[in-house]
Amino acid sequence: MVVFAGQGDVRRTMALLWRTAGAPERVSPGPKPGLSADVIVDAAIALADAEGMAAVSMRTVGKQLGRTGMALYTYVPSKSELVDLMYDRVLAELPTGYDLSAGWRVAVTEWARTYWEFLLRHPWVLQVSSARPVLGPNEFATLETLVRLFDGIDVPAPVLKHIVGTLTSFVGGTARTVAESRLAPAATGMSEDDWWYARSAALTEAVPDFAERYPAAVRMEAESQTPHDNSMLYMEREALETFTAGLGFLLDGIETTIRKTA
């Protein structure tokens, strides 16, 4: 499921994101808790964390708050604006500064692990397409934080822009594999082990000469087998190993690029 941000009324969305004039704050007091855009967004985030983005609607969020969906529209015009607000608000959890005393590489490693853990706490964030950015304050703060980890490094702006994009895509891509592997059993009704056993057996029957057709891939798999923690899903474990090793490869490449461009 891919969700595209930026589909609501652009002026109303910007007013809500940036808290400018025209963004209502709360309703009149009564026996139920007062409503505000923040209260609604927090409830939507909690719902998405618990049940996924597909569970989020104005009706379900209203139910969480003991209200009707219609009661929310004064504060958040529609689900389109709600998605933008959810995405930007949850990004506020991320740190906006890292210790650079040990150098950019240590700081970027910490940033990557923090961002990875954040995405796995809120896997629905991965469903919000980066093709249409939200353009909210916390989204920009997240970008600013990563860019500033390279403060004082003599690297051209176009190169730095590509470094930032590569790091963000790498962490998001590996985290997405983990998030999807965790969702797959419930979504498909089949455990990961059952799926692999059934598919592997069927593949062997369908392609008995598989090893002869794809010798390089078979050799790589055979020679890379190591003892592992069986309590972790296979694809989750693979993604974690790829994240750990791949981050090192990326940082080595960035270091080489910085030396070349200095």
DOFILO-35237 format. One record per residue: residue number from 1; residue in three letters; x, y, z of N, C-alpha, C, CB in turn. Coordinates in steps of 0.05 Angstrom, whole numbers, always signed. Atoms other than C-alpha are relative to their C-alpha. Glycine has a CB too. Layout:
N
NUM, Ala, X, Y, Z, X, Y, Z, X, Y, Z, X, Y, Z
...
***
This chain:
262
1, Met, +17, -24, +0, +0, +0, +0, +18, +25, +0, -19, +0, +25
2, Val, -15, -24, +1, +30, +66, -22, -20, +23, +4, +14, +3, -28
3, Val, +17, -23, -6, +1, +131, +5, +15, +25, -10, -7, +3, +30
4, Phe, -13, -24, +10, +15, +197, -31, -9, +24, +17, -8, +4, -30
5, Ala, +6, -24, -16, +20, +259, +12, -7, +23, -19, +24, +8, +17
6, Gly, +5, -23, +16, +1, +328, -12, -24, +0, -18, +24, +6, -16
7, Gln, +23, +2, +17, -67, +311, -39, -23, +18, +10, -10, -28, -1
8, Gly, +21, -17, -11, -108, +358, +6, +2, +28, -10, +1, -1, +30
9, Asp, -1, -29, +6, -122, +432, +1, +27, +11, +8, -24, +15, +13
10, Val, -27, -7, -5, -53, +461, -5, +3, +23, +21, +14, +9, -26
11, Arg, -3, -22, -19, -64, +526, +33, -8, -9, +29, -17, +24, -8
12, Arg, +9, +10, -27, -102, +492, +90, +21, -19, +12, -27, -15, -2
13, Thr, -20, +18, -9, -49, +438, +94, +24, +15, +11, +9, -19, -22
14, Met, -23, -15, -8, +8, +488, +98, -6, +15, +26, +9, +20, -22
15, Ala, +8, -15, -24, -30, +528, +151, +1, -19, +24, -28, +12, -2
16, Leu, +0, +20, -22, -38, +464, +193, +28, -9, +6, -17, -24, -7
17, Leu, -27, +9, -4, +33, +441, +183, +18, +20, +14, +13, -8, -27
18, Trp, -18, -21, -10, +66, +507, +198, -13, +18, +21, +9, +17, -23
19, Arg, +14, -14, -21, +14, +532, +248, -3, +30, -5, +15, -4, +27
20, Thr, +4, -28, +8, +0, +596, +210, -29, +7, +4, +9, +5, -29
21, Ala, +27, -9, -3, -64, +636, +210, -19, -18, -17, -3, +29, -9
22, Gly, +20, +16, +14, -125, +595, +191, +1, -29, +9, +5, +1, -30
23, Ala, +0, +27, -11, -107, +532, +230, -14, +0, +27, +30, -10, +3
24, Pro, +15, +0, -26, -161, +521, +284, +14, -17, +21, -28, -11, -5
25, Glu, -14, +13, -21, -135, +499, +351, -17, -19, +16, +13, +20, +18
26, Arg, +16, +18, -16, -191, +471, +393, -30, +7, -1, +10, +0, +29
27, Val, +29, -4, +0, -266, +463, +401, -9, +10, +28, -15, -26, -8
28, Ser, +9, -8, -26, -309, +490, +458, +0, -22, +20, -29, +12, -3
29, Pro, -2, +21, -20, -303, +452, +523, -27, -14, +4, +10, +11, +27
30, Gly, +24, +16, -5, -353, +398, +542, +6, -24, +16, -14, -8, -27
31, Pro, -5, +24, -16, -360, +331, +576, +22, -18, -11, -25, -16, +3
32, Lys, -21, +15, +13, -312, +300, +526, +25, +16, -2, -9, -11, -27
33, Pro, -24, -15, +3, -239, +319, +518, -1, +19, -24, +25, -18, -3
34, Gly, +0, -19, +22, -229, +381, +475, +16, -10, -23, +11, +27, +9
35, Leu, -14, +9, +25, -208, +369, +403, +19, +22, -9, -20, -6, -22
36, Ser, -19, -18, +14, -150, +401, +367, +13, -17, -22, +21, +12, +19
37, Ala, -14, +15, +21, -110, +383, +305, +20, -19, +12, +14, +20, -19
38, Asp, -20, +17, -12, -55, +356, +350, -12, -25, +13, +16, +16, +21
39, Val, +14, +23, -13, -103, +312, +390, -8, -21, -22, -24, +9, +16
40, Ile, +9, +17, +22, -131, +284, +325, +24, -15, -13, -15, +16, -21
41, Val, -23, +12, +13, -63, +272, +294, +13, -21, +18, +21, +22, -7
42, Asp, -12, +19, -19, -36, +238, +357, -17, -26, +0, +2, +12, +28
43, Ala, +17, +23, +1, -96, +191, +356, +4, -16, -25, -30, +7, +4
44, Ala, -4, +14, +26, -85, +175, +283, +26, -14, -1, -2, +20, -23
45, Ile, -26, +13, -2, -12, +160, +295, -1, -25, +16, +21, +19, +11
46, Ala, +3, +23, -18, -29, +113, +352, -15, -23, -15, -14, +7, +26
47, Leu, +16, +19, +15, -80, +78, +307, +17, -13, -22, -25, +12, -12
48, Ala, -17, +10, +21, -30, +71, +250, +22, -18, +11, +12, +23, -16
49, Asp, -20, +16, -13, +23, +44, +297, -11, -28, +7, +11, +14, +25
50, Ala, +12, +24, -10, -25, -8, +324, -11, -18, -23, -21, +6, +19
51, Glu, +15, +16, +20, -63, -29, +261, +8, +6, -29, -29, +6, +3
52, Gly, -9, -6, +27, -28, +1, +201, -15, +23, -12, -3, -25, -18
53, Met, +12, -24, +13, -44, +59, +155, -27, -7, -12, +19, +10, -22
54, Ala, +26, +7, +12, -102, +21, +122, -23, +3, +20, +1, -28, -10
55, Ala, +20, -2, -20, -139, +25, +188, -8, +29, +6, +9, -13, +26
56, Val, +4, -28, -6, -136, +101, +190, -21, +12, -19, +26, +16, -1
57, Ser, +20, -16, +15, -198, +140, +168, -10, +21, +20, -23, -18, -11
58, Met, +11, -20, -18, -233, +200, +196, -20, -13, +20, -14, +23, -16
59, Arg, +20, +14, -17, -287, +153, +223, +14, -15, +23, -17, -19, -16
60, Thr, -13, +17, -20, -238, +106, +259, +15, +17, +20, +19, -20, -13
61, Val, -14, -19, -19, -198, +164, +288, -20, +13, +18, +17, +21, -16
62, Gly, +21, -11, -17, -262, +196, +312, -9, -19, +21, -24, +9, -17
63, Lys, +8, +21, -19, -282, +131, +345, +21, -3, +22, -3, -27, -14
64, Gln, -21, +1, -21, -215, +129, +381, -3, +22, +20, +28, +2, -13
65, Leu, +3, -23, -17, -231, +197, +409, -28, +3, +12, +7, +25, -16
66, Gly, +27, -2, -10, -303, +182, +426, -17, +20, -14, +1, +5, +29
67, Arg, +15, -20, +16, -328, +227, +371, -8, -13, -27, +18, +25, -5
68, Thr, +6, +9, +27, -359, +220, +303, +22, +11, -19, -28, +11, -9
69, Gly, -19, -10, +20, -316, +228, +241, -5, +29, -8, +0, -18, -24
70, Met, +7, -27, +8, -354, +291, +224, +10, +21, +19, -30, +2, -3
71, Ala, -9, -20, -20, -332, +324, +288, +29, +8, -4, -3, -12, +28
72, Leu, -28, -5, +4, -260, +322, +264, +5, +21, -22, +15, -25, -6
73, Tyr, -5, -16, +24, -269, +361, +200, +4, +29, +4, -24, -3, -19
74, Thr, -6, -28, -6, -268, +429, +233, +30, +4, +4, -16, +8, +25
75, Tyr, -28, -2, -7, -196, +415, +253, +19, -11, -21, +5, -14, +26
76, Val, -15, +12, +22, -171, +370, +197, -19, -5, -22, +15, -27, +10
77, Pro, +21, +1, +21, -208, +377, +131, -6, -27, -11, +8, +18, -22
78, Ser, +5, +26, +12, -199, +306, +106, +23, -19, +7, -4, +1, -31
79, Lys, -22, +19, -4, -156, +243, +109, +25, +9, -14, -8, -28, -8
80, Ser, -24, -9, +15, -110, +274, +57, +18, +18, +17, -9, +14, -26
81, Glu, -16, -18, -18, -89, +330, +104, +9, -15, +25, -17, +24, +8
82, Leu, -8, +15, -24, -88, +281, +162, +25, -16, -5, -23, -19, +8
83, Val, -24, +15, +6, -36, +238, +128, +25, +18, +1, -2, -13, -28
84, Asp, -22, -19, +0, +9, +298, +117, +8, +7, +29, -7, +26, -15
85, Leu, -5, -8, -28, +2, +319, +190, +11, -23, +16, -26, +10, +13
86, Met, -11, +24, -14, +14, +248, +216, +30, -3, -6, -16, -25, -8
87, Tyr, -27, +4, +9, +77, +241, +175, +19, +20, +12, +2, +0, -31
88, Asp, -18, -21, -10, +107, +307, +195, +2, +0, +30, -9, +27, -10
89, Arg, +0, -1, -29, +87, +303, +268, +18, -22, +11, -28, -2, +11
90, Val, -14, +22, -11, +117, +234, +279, +31, +3, -4, -9, -26, -12
91, Leu, -29, -6, +5, +184, +258, +250, +12, +16, +23, +4, +14, -26
92, Ala, -10, -16, -22, +190, +303, +311, +13, -18, +21, -23, +16, +13
93, Glu, -13, +18, -19, +212, +241, +350, +30, -2, -5, -12, -28, -3
94, Leu, -28, +3, +7, +278, +241, +313, +18, +22, +12, +4, -1, -31
95, Pro, -18, -20, -11, +338, +276, +345, +7, +21, -21, +26, -12, +11
96, Thr, -8, -21, +19, +358, +342, +313, +30, +8, +3, -17, +25, +4
97, Gly, -29, -5, -3, +431, +339, +335, +15, -25, +8, +5, +22, +20
98, Tyr, -17, +23, -7, +487, +288, +341, +28, +11, +7, +2, -20, -24
99, Asp, -27, -7, -9, +556, +291, +374, +19, -5, -23, +8, -16, +25
100, Leu, -19, +2, +22, +608, +305, +320, +29, -1, +10, -4, +24, -19
101, Ser, -28, -1, -11, +668, +303, +367, +17, -23, -9, -1, +1, +31
102, Ala, -15, +23, +10, +687, +234, +342, +1, -2, -30, -12, -26, +11
103, Gly, -1, +0, +29, +678, +253, +269, -27, -6, -12, +21, -19, -10
104, Trp, +26, +3, +14, +623, +251, +217, -8, -29, -2, +2, +13, -27
105, Arg, +7, +28, +5, +627, +176, +207, -14, -13, +24, +26, -16, -7
106, Val, +13, +10, -24, +609, +159, +279, -28, +12, +2, +17, +6, +25
107, Ala, +26, -13, -2, +553, +210, +278, -20, -10, -20, +4, +30, -4
108, Val, +18, +10, +21, +524, +185, +212, -8, -29, +7, +14, +1, -27
109, Thr, +8, +27, -9, +526, +113, +239, -22, +1, +20, +25, -15, +11
110, Glu, +21, -3, -20, +486, +135, +299, -26, +10, -12, +9, +20, +22
111, Trp, +24, -10, +14, +438, +174, +255, -14, -23, -15, +7, +22, -20
112, Ala, +12, +21, +16, +427, +113, +210, -14, -20, +19, +21, -15, -16
113, Arg, +12, +19, -18, +413, +66, +269, -25, +12, +13, +20, -9, +22
114, Thr, +23, -13, -12, +366, +117, +301, -23, +1, -20, +8, +28, +10
115, Tyr, +21, -2, +21, +328, +127, +236, -12, -27, -6, +12, +13, -26
116, Trp, +9, +27, +5, +324, +52, +224, -20, -9, +22, +24, -20, +0
117, Glu, +18, +7, -23, +294, +41, +294, -26, +16, -1, +15, +5, +27
118, Phe, +24, -17, +3, +246, +99, +283, -20, -12, -20, +7, +29, -7
119, Leu, +17, +11, +22, +220, +68, +218, -13, -26, +8, +16, -4, -25
120, Leu, +11, +25, -9, +209, +1, +251, -20, +4, +23, +22, -19, +9
121, Arg, +21, -7, -20, +170, +34, +308, -25, +10, -14, +11, +21, +20
122, His, +23, -12, +14, +126, +69, +257, +1, -10, -29, +1, +31, +2
123, Pro, -4, +10, +27, +127, +24, +195, -19, +12, -21, -4, -30, -1
124, Trp, +18, -14, +19, +68, +61, +164, +13, +24, -14, -25, +9, +14
125, Val, -14, -23, +12, +116, +119, +151, +12, -9, -27, +22, +10, +19
126, Leu, -12, +10, +25, +148, +75, +97, -20, -1, -22, +12, -27, +5
127, Gln, +21, +1, +21, +82, +74, +60, -6, +27, -11, -25, -13, +12
128, Val, +4, -27, +10, +82, +149, +51, +21, +6, -21, +0, +22, +23
129, Ser, -19, -2, +22, +114, +159, -17, +17, +25, +2, -14, -1, -26
130, Ser, -18, -23, +1, +175, +204, -21, -2, +15, -26, +29, -8, +5
131, Ala, +3, -14, +26, +153, +222, -92, -15, +26, +3, -15, -18, -19
132, Arg, +14, -24, -6, +108, +275, -61, +5, +8, +29, -31, -3, -5
133, Pro, -7, -7, -27, +142, +304, +0, -22, +18, +13, +26, +15, +1
134, Val, +20, -14, -15, +99, +334, +55, +7, +30, +2, -2, -12, +28
135, Leu, -9, -28, -2, +141, +398, +60, -8, +13, +27, -11, +17, -23
136, Gly, +7, -10, -27, +128, +405, +135, +26, +7, +15, -16, -20, +15
137, Pro, -23, -9, -16, +174, +434, +189, +18, -23, +10, -9, +16, +23
138, Asn, -16, +22, -10, +196, +367, +217, +13, -16, -22, -17, -19, +17
139, Glu, -13, +13, +23, +210, +338, +149, +25, +16, -8, -20, -1, -24
140, Phe, -23, -16, +5, +256, +396, +136, +21, -2, +22, -8, +30, -5
141, Ala, -19, +3, -22, +287, +390, +205, +15, -27, -2, -15, +1, +27
142, Thr, -13, +26, +3, +302, +316, +191, +21, +2, -22, -21, -21, -8
143, Leu, -20, -4, +21, +337, +336, +126, +23, +17, +10, -13, +13, -24
144, Glu, -21, -18, -11, +374, +393, +161, +19, -15, +18, -13, +24, +15
145, Thr, -17, +15, -19, +399, +346, +215, +20, -17, -14, -18, -18, +18
146, Leu, -19, +17, +15, +430, +297, +165, +20, +16, -15, -15, -18, -19
147, Val, -19, -16, +15, +461, +351, +122, +21, +12, +19, -15, +23, -14
148, Arg, -19, -13, -18, +493, +384, +183, +20, -20, +12, -15, +13, +23
149, Leu, -20, +19, -9, +528, +319, +201, +26, +2, -16, -11, -29, -1
150, Phe, -23, -3, +18, +575, +337, +144, +11, +29, +1, -7, -7, -29
151, Asp, -10, -27, -4, +588, +408, +169, +31, -1, +3, -13, +14, +24
152, Gly, -29, -1, -2, +661, +426, +160, +14, -19, -19, +8, -6, +28
153, Ile, -12, +18, +20, +672, +372, +107, +0, +14, -27, -16, -27, -1
154, Asp, -3, -13, +26, +698, +399, +42, -10, -17, -23, +30, +8, -5
155, Val, +12, +16, +21, +650, +367, -6, -20, +18, -15, -14, -26, +11
156, Pro, +19, -17, +15, +612, +401, -63, -29, -6, +6, +5, -3, -30
157, Ala, +28, +3, -6, +538, +413, -52, -14, -22, -16, -14, +26, -4
158, Pro, +14, +22, +15, +515, +368, -110, +8, -28, +9, +7, +3, -30
159, Val, -9, +26, -10, +557, +311, -83, -13, -6, +27, +31, -1, +3
160, Leu, +12, +3, -26, +531, +322, -12, -30, -7, -3, +3, +26, +17
161, Lys, +29, +6, +5, +459, +322, -39, -4, -29, -7, -11, +18, -22
162, His, +2, +29, +8, +471, +253, -70, +7, -18, +23, +18, -5, -24
163, Ile, -7, +16, -23, +504, +227, -7, -25, -2, +19, +24, +13, +15
164, Val, +23, -1, -17, +443, +249, +34, -22, -18, -11, -10, +29, +4
165, Gly, +21, +16, +12, +395, +218, -15, +6, -30, +1, -4, +8, -29
166, Thr, -8, +28, -1, +434, +153, -17, -4, -12, +28, +29, -4, -10
167, Leu, +3, +9, -27, +436, +146, +58, -29, -4, +8, +14, +19, +20
168, Thr, +29, +2, -7, +362, +160, +66, -13, -23, -14, -14, +26, -7
169, Ser, +12, +22, +16, +343, +111, +11, +9, -27, +11, +7, +3, -29
170, Phe, -11, +25, -10, +389, +57, +39, -14, -9, +26, +30, +2, +3
171, Val, +12, +6, -26, +362, +60, +110, -30, -7, -4, +4, +23, +20
172, Gly, +28, +4, +5, +290, +65, +86, -5, -27, -14, -12, +22, -16
173, Gly, +4, +24, +15, +298, +7, +37, +4, -25, +17, +19, -1, -23
174, Thr, -5, +23, -16, +327, -42, +87, -21, -2, +23, +29, +1, +12
175, Ala, +21, +1, -21, +277, -22, +141, -26, -9, -12, -3, +28, +12
176, Arg, +25, +9, +13, +220, -33, +91, -1, -30, -2, -2, +13, -28
177, Thr, -1, +29, +1, +242, -105, +82, -8, -13, +27, +27, -10, -9
178, Val, +7, +10, -27, +238, -117, +157, -29, +4, +6, +18, +14, +21
179, Ala, +28, -6, -6, +171, -82, +164, -19, -18, -16, -6, +29, -7
180, Glu, +17, +17, +17, +141, -122, +106, +2, -29, +8, +7, +3, -29
181, Ser, -2, +28, -8, +168, -188, +131, -16, -5, +25, +30, -8, +5
182, Arg, +16, +2, -25, +134, -175, +198, -30, +0, -7, +7, +22, +19
183, Leu, +28, -1, +8, +68, -159, +163, -10, -24, -16, -5, +26, -16
184, Ala, +8, +20, +20, +69, -216, +113, -16, -24, +12, +24, -11, -12
185, Pro, +15, +23, -10, +45, -274, +158, -30, +6, +4, +11, -9, +27
186, Ala, +28, -7, -4, -19, -238, +179, -14, +7, -26, -2, +24, +19
187, Ala, +12, -9, +26, -31, -209, +109, -5, -24, -18, +18, +20, -13
188, Thr, +3, +23, +19, -22, -276, +73, -12, -25, +13, +27, -6, -11
189, Gly, +10, +23, -13, -45, -325, +126, +19, -23, +0, -25, -9, -13
190, Met, -20, +21, +1, +20, -364, +119, +25, +9, +14, +6, -9, -29
191, Ser, -24, -7, -14, +81, -364, +164, +23, +1, -20, +7, -19, +23
192, Glu, -23, -2, +18, +148, -347, +133, +13, -28, -5, +21, +19, +12
193, Asp, -11, +27, +4, +175, -418, +145, -17, -16, -19, +3, -14, +27
194, Asp, +17, +16, +17, +114, -450, +113, +2, +10, -29, -29, +2, +10
195, Trp, -2, -11, +28, +119, -403, +53, +26, -10, -13, +0, +31, +1
196, Trp, -26, +9, +12, +193, -419, +42, +1, -30, -6, +23, +8, +18
197, Tyr, +0, +29, +5, +184, -493, +50, -16, -8, -24, -10, -15, +25
198, Ala, +18, +6, +23, +126, -496, +1, +13, +9, -26, -27, +13, +4
199, Arg, -11, -11, +24, +160, -451, -50, +26, -14, -8, +4, +30, +3
200, Ser, -25, +13, +6, +228, -484, -45, -5, -28, -12, +17, -3, +25
201, Ala, +6, +27, +11, +199, -553, -56, -11, +1, -28, -20, -15, +18
202, Ala, +12, -3, +26, +158, -529, -115, +21, +9, -21, -23, +20, +1
203, Leu, -21, -9, +18, +218, -494, -145, +19, -23, -8, +16, +23, +13
204, Thr, -17, +23, +5, +261, -557, -139, -13, -18, -21, +6, -15, +26
205, Glu, +15, +18, +19, +207, -597, -176, -1, +13, -27, -28, -5, +11
206, Ala, +3, -14, +26, +198, -544, -230, +26, +4, -14, -14, +27, +5
207, Val, -27, -6, +12, +272, -530, -241, +21, -18, +13, +7, +31, +4
208, Pro, -19, +18, -13, +313, -592, -223, +29, +7, -6, -5, -28, -10
209, Asp, -27, -8, +6, +374, -562, -257, +6, +29, +8, +5, -3, -31
210, Phe, -2, -28, -9, +369, -496, -218, +30, +7, +5, -16, +4, +26
211, Ala, -28, -6, -7, +442, -501, -193, +17, +3, -25, +11, -22, +18
212, Glu, -16, -3, +25, +468, -510, -264, -8, +26, -15, -6, -24, -18
213, Arg, +9, -25, +13, +427, -451, -289, +11, +25, +13, -30, +2, -1
214, Tyr, -8, -24, -15, +447, -403, -234, +23, -7, +20, -24, +12, +16
215, Pro, -22, +10, -18, +515, -428, -207, +11, +22, +18, +22, -11, -17
216, Ala, -13, -22, -16, +541, -360, -184, -18, +6, +25, +4, +25, -17
217, Ala, +18, -6, -22, +479, -346, -142, -1, -22, +21, -29, +5, -10
218, Val, +0, +23, -18, +478, -416, -113, +25, -1, +17, -4, -26, -16
219, Arg, -25, +0, -14, +551, -412, -95, +1, +21, +21, +24, +3, -20
220, Met, +0, -22, -19, +543, -345, -62, -17, -7, +25, -12, +26, -12
221, Glu, +16, +8, -22, +486, -371, -19, +13, -21, +18, -28, -10, -10
222, Ala, -12, +23, -15, +522, -435, +0, +24, +9, +17, +8, -22, -20
223, Glu, -24, -8, -13, +586, -400, +19, -4, +23, +20, +21, +9, -20
224, Ser, +5, -22, -19, +553, -344, +59, -17, -9, +24, -14, +23, -14
225, Gln, +15, +10, -22, +515, -389, +107, +16, +1, +26, -10, -29, -5
226, Thr, -14, -2, -26, +533, -374, +179, -21, -6, +22, +12, +29, +5
227, Pro, +19, +5, -23, +503, -392, +248, -17, +25, +5, +15, -8, +25
228, His, +17, -23, -4, +444, -348, +262, -21, -4, +21, -14, +8, -26
229, Asp, +20, +0, -20, +389, -331, +311, -27, -9, -12, -3, +28, +14
230, Asn, +24, +11, +12, +329, -375, +294, -25, +14, +10, -2, -29, +5
231, Ser, +24, -14, -10, +282, -330, +334, -8, +23, -18, +6, +10, +28
232, Met, +5, -22, +18, +286, -278, +279, -9, -10, -27, +25, +18, -3
233, Leu, +9, +8, +27, +248, -283, +213, +23, +2, -19, -23, +18, -9
234, Tyr, -22, +2, +19, +293, -302, +155, +5, +27, -14, -5, -22, -20
235, Met, -4, -25, +15, +281, -239, +114, +7, +23, +18, -26, +6, -16
236, Glu, -7, -21, -19, +285, -195, +175, +30, -2, +7, -17, -2, +26
237, Arg, -28, +5, -6, +352, -226, +193, +18, +9, -24, +5, -29, +7
238, Glu, -15, -8, +24, +377, -217, +121, +1, +30, -3, -13, -13, -25
239, Ala, +0, -29, +3, +356, -144, +120, +17, +13, +22, -29, +10, +3
240, Leu, -17, -11, -21, +390, -131, +187, +29, -3, -7, -7, -13, +27
241, Glu, -27, +5, +8, +454, -162, +162, +8, +18, -23, +5, -29, -7
242, Thr, -6, -18, +22, +450, -122, +98, +2, +29, +9, -23, -2, -21
243, Phe, -2, -27, -11, +437, -58, +137, +27, +4, +13, -23, +5, +20
244, Thr, -25, -3, -15, +497, -70, +182, +24, +1, -19, +3, -22, +20
245, Ala, -23, +1, +18, +546, -90, +127, -2, +22, -21, +1, -27, -14
246, Gly, +3, -20, +21, +517, -43, +74, +6, +28, +10, -27, -1, -11
247, Leu, -7, -26, -11, +523, +17, +120, +30, +5, +0, -12, +4, +28
248, Gly, -29, -2, +1, +597, +3, +127, +10, +5, -28, +12, -25, +12
249, Phe, -8, -4, +28, +604, -3, +51, -5, +29, -9, -14, -20, -18
250, Leu, +8, -27, +8, +567, +62, +42, +19, +21, +12, -29, +6, +8
251, Leu, -17, -20, -14, +609, +100, +93, +28, -1, -11, +0, -5, +30
252, Asp, -26, +2, +13, +673, +73, +62, +0, +16, -27, +8, -29, -6
253, Gly, +2, -14, +26, +649, +99, -6, -2, +30, +4, -24, -10, -15
254, Ile, +3, -28, -5, +629, +166, +23, +27, +12, +8, -20, +6, +22
255, Glu, -26, -9, -8, +697, +172, +56, +19, +3, -24, +12, -19, +21
256, Thr, -17, -1, +24, +732, +157, -10, -8, +24, -17, -2, -26, -16
257, Thr, +11, -23, +16, +687, +208, -46, +9, +26, +12, -30, -2, -2
258, Ile, -8, -25, -13, +703, +262, +5, +30, +5, -5, -5, -2, +31
259, Arg, -29, -4, +5, +778, +250, -3, +5, +9, -29, +16, -26, +6
260, Lys, -4, -6, +28, +772, +254, -79, -9, +28, -7, -15, -20, -17
261, Thr, +11, -27, +6, +731, +318, -79, +12, +22, +16, -29, -1, +3
262, Ala, -11, -21, -18, +768, +354, -24, +20, +17, -16, +14, -13, +25
***
